[in-house]
Amino acid sequence: MYSREFVSYRLQQEVRGFRTALLSLAIACVIWQAAAASSSDEGGGTWAKSWRTNNPIWRGIHLALHSDDQTETLIEQLPKLSKLGVNVLVTEVNYSFDYQSHPEIRPGQFITKARARELVDAARKQGISVIPQINCLGHQSWSRNTSELLKHYPQFDETPGQYPENQGIYCRSWCPQNPEVNKVVFALIDELADAFEANAFHAGMDEVFIVGSEHCPRCKGKDPGKLFAKAVNDLHAHIVHDRKMDMLIWGDRLLDAKALGYSLWEAATNSTQSAVELIPKDIIVCDWHYTEMTNYPSVPFLLEKGFRVWPSGWQPLEATKAFGAFSRQQKNPRLIGYLATTWRKVKVQDLAEWPPIAEVLPKWK
């Protein structure tokens, strides 16, 4: 039987210990918050907030970027681009990066983490935000060349063992229902986002013609729209919810070619268009069209669905002017600006002088 004095003493000791633990926890929380704030600042969080406040209109250029040399050339061109009004660069890197999580995917030429940081630092000094891109789901081959992902992970292919040398198809796709794909792709997204200190990420997803293939044991007979939406939603969960970045995709697979009067390239004829009702509306949709028209019905269509829309032109010059003029007439706050795509038709050193950029982007005040 313990004495009253002993019990009182033990209670006092327990209270002191509890108070000490609470104090330690409070100190730890303060240290963690300070570290988080510092990390956010280092990662461009403060810069990004300021940039968004000062840039309600996005005047962007999309270009392929696959080596340190190309990146260095782009850095040299930044002052010219800034003077032209460019405030966003979408850099399609794909697998051409010094990935550490999956070094087997690295091609012969690639961008190093150090050079990516140089680009970001130089771009910010010019008031330009950099958005990296990996083309997801489709475009996993070009001509006879299969991309690095499916070369090293052929089990991810939506058409495994089919179409030798890619004959008879436009581009390969990965299987949106293979449970192992996202583990690899998300790791690549994380590395690229960290290297570019990204606050937004472009996931590509244009011209996906192979989805729900009869050759895929998981997808055969499934609704292409639901399969496409699953791929978008999986990426959204990681990019937006986990990584707290904005997510961008190309818009063609969300459009019904027959209903809107577009070609099979810039809109869907393979039943993926139903995905437009199945994906989050906070995604930025890059609506691309390269033909001169008087009416581009996809722009108001996507705006009415609730997406932020980034009209994206290429060439010829008159088509880009027509598309830009039509888009500016919409007067909708979710229409965020204009994106000039290049598709290797202009060298990096000539970007500021290329007419579809030089004559169209400055019109977006």
N, C-alpha and C positions, 0 to 999 in steps of 0.2 A: 504494500500500500504506500503510494507516494504522498509526501507531505504537501500541504497547501502551498508552502513557499517554493517547493521544488517545481510543482505544476505551474505556478505563476512565472517562475524563472524560465521554464522551457517555452511557455507561450510567448514571453518577451523575445526570446531568441528566434522563435519561428517568425514573429512579426518583423524583426530586424532583417532576417534573411529574405523575407518576401519583399520588403521595401528595397533592399539592395538589388534583388533580381529585377524589380520594376524599373529601377534607375538604370540598370545596365541595358535593359530592353529599350528604354527611351533613348539612351545615348546611341545605341545601335541603329535605331530608326532614323535619328538625325543624321548619322553618318551615311546610312544607305540613301536617304533622300538627297543629301548633298552630292553623293557619288552619281546618283541617277541624273540629277540636274546637270552635273558636269558632263556625263556621258551624252546626254541629249544635246548639249551645246556643241560638244566635239563632233557629234554625228550630224550636225547641221539643223537640229530642231529649231533653235532660235532663228537661224538664218532663213529656214524654210517658211516660218510663220511670217517673218518680215517680207519675204519675197512674195508670198501669196497676197498680202495686204497691198503691196505696191504693183501687182501684176494681175489685174482682173481679166485681162485678155492675154491668152497664150499664143504667141507667134513662134511656131516651132519648125524645126527641120528634123526629119527622120533620115538617118544614114547608117550604112553598114560600117562597123568598126571592128577590125579583126587583128590588129597588130600594134605594137608599141610605136612603130614608125608612122602609121596612119594617125595614131593618137597624137603624136608630137606635131604632125602637120596641122591637125585640127586645132590644137592649142595655139599655134601661130596665127590661125585665121579668126580667132575669137574676137579681137577688137573690131575687125571689119564686120563680122556678123552682128555684134552688139550695136554698132553704128546704124546698121540696117533695121534694127528693131527686134532682132531675134532674142527671145528670152527663154526658150526651151530647146534642148537637144535630146532627141530620142536616139540612143545609140544601140543599134541591133548587134549585140556581141555574140549571141547564141553560145556555141561551145568554145569560142576562141578566147579563153581566159585561162589564167594559171590556177586552175582549180586544184585545191589540196585535198578536198574530200573524195574526189574521183579523178585523180591525175591521168588515168587511162583515157579519159575523154578528150584531153587536150590535143589539138592538132599540131602540126609543125610550127605554125605561127600563132601567136596569142598575145594578149595584153597582160602585162604584169600588174599586180596590185599597186605597186609604187607609181606606175604611169597612170593608172586609173585615178589615183588620188591627186596627181598633178593636174589632170584634166579638170577634176571637180573644183580644186582650189582656184585654178585659173579662170574657170567659167564663172564661179561665184564673184570674183573680182569684177567681172563684166556684167553682173546681174543676170546670169544665165543659169537655169536649173537643168541638171542632167538626169534623164530617166533611162536606165538600162533596160534592155530587152532580151529575152530568150523566146524564140518562136516555139510555142507549145502545141501539142497534139498533132497538127499537120506540118507540112513542109519539113519532114524528116528525111528528105532526099531531094536531089536536084539532078536531072538528067541521069547519067549512069552512076552518080556518086551518092551513096547512102551516108547520112550524117553520122557523126561520131557516136551518138547515143545508141542507135540501132546497130551500128557496127559492133559495139562492145556488148550490147544487151539485145541480141536478136529475138529473145523471148518476149520483148516488149512490143514487137511488131504487130499491127492489126491484121496483117496478111502474112503470117509466118511461113517462110519457105516458098512463097509465091513471087512471081514476076522477076525472074533472074535479070540482073543488070537493069532493073526498074523498067523493063520494056512493057508497054501497054498501060502504064499509069502516069499520072502527072507527078504526084509526090506521095511518099509513104506517110503513114500516120502511126503514132503509138496507140496501144490499146487503152482506152480510158477506164477499163475495168480490171486491168492487171494490178493487183494489190501492191506490187513492188515498184511500179513506175514512180509514184509520188515520193517515195523515200529518196530516190536518186535526184529527181528533178527539184524537190524542195531544198535539198542540200546545195545544189547549184545556184538556185535563186538566192539563198541566204548569203553565199559567198559573194555573188555579184552585187547584191544590194549593200552589203557591208563595204565592199571595196569602193563603190560609187557613192557611199553615204546617202543612199537613195531614200526619198520620201514618197516615191511613186515607182511603179514597175509595170512595164508593158509585157503582156503575156502572149502577144501575137494572135494566133488562132485564125488566120485568114485561109481562104481557099482549101478548106478541109473537105476533100471529095471522098476520102475513104473513111467511113465510120459506119459501124454496124455491118461489117463485112461478113459474107458467108464463109470466109476462110478463118474467122476468129471464133474459137470455141466458146468464148465468154459473151461476145456481142452479136453473134448470128441471130437474126430474127428480131432483134431489139429495135425500139424506136430511135432513129438517128437524132431526133430533137432532144430526147431525154438523155441519150449518151453524150451529146455535145454539152448539154446543160450540166451533166455530172462533172465533166472535165472542168468547165468554168467554175462551178461551185466549189470543187476541191481546191482549185488554185486560189479562189477568193478567200476561202477559209484560212489559208496559210498567209497569203499576201496582205489581206486587209485585217482579219481578226488577230492572227498571230503576230504579224510583223508591223501592223499599224501603218501600212502604206496605202496610197491610192493604187487602184488596179486599172489598167487600160487594156483593151483588146481591139482588134479590127472588127468591123461591124458586118461584113458581108454575109456570114452564116446566119445572122439574125433576120435577114430580109427575104421575103418571098419574091423571087424573080418574076414570076408570072403576074402577081398582083400589083407589083410596083413598076413593072416594065423595064427591068434591068437585065443585063447579060448574066450567064451562068457563072462568070468570074466574080462579079461584084455583088451577087445575091445568090440565094440557094435554090437549086433545083433538085436537091437530094434530101429534102424534108427535115433539114436542121432548123428551119425558121421558127418552129414552135418553141425553141429554147428561149426566145425573147420574153416569154411569159414565165419562165422558170428560173431566171437568174436575178441576182440582186441589182437593184436600180441605182446603187451608188457607184457602179462601174462606169468609167469613162469610155465611151464607144467612139472609136476613130472610124468615121464613115467615109470610105474612099470611093471616088469615082473619077474616071479619067477621060470621059467623053463630053464634048460640048453639048449641053442641053439647055432648054429654057426652064425646065422644072426638074428638081431633084427631090422626089417625094419622100425618100428615106429620111431626110433631115427633119421635117416636121413629124414624121412617123415616130422616130426614135425619141424626139423631144416629148411628144405626147405620152410615150410609154414611161417617162420619168427619168431617162438617162441624161447624164451630161454628155454632150455631143461635141466632137472635135472634127469638123470637116477636113478631109485630107485629099489634096490634089497632087498631081504629078506633072504631066505634060499631055498634049501640047499647050502652049501658052494661052491660047484663046479659051480652051476648056477650063484651065485653072482660074481665069478671070471670071468666066461665067459661073462656075461653082462657088467661088468666093462671093460674088455679087448676090447670088440667090441666097446663100447662107446668111449674109448680113441682113437681109430683109426680114428674117424670122423674129428679131427683137425679143429673144427669149434668154433669160439670164443663165440658163443651163447650156447655151451654146457658147463654148468657152474660148473660141478663137479659130485659128487656122493652122494646119500642119502641112508643110511642104515635104512630100516624099521625093526621094532622089533615085533609088534603085540602080545605083552605079552608072547612071547616065551623065554624071558630072563628077569630076575629080574634087577631092576635098579642098584643094587649094583654089578651086574656081567657084566654090559655093556662092560667095557673095555677089558674083557677077552673072550667075545663071538666071535668065529672065523669069522662069517660073517661081523663083525665090525673090529676086531683086524687084520685080514689078508687081508682085501680088502681096507679099507679107506687109509692106509698109502701108497698105490700104486698111489694115486692121488696127485702128487707133485704140 
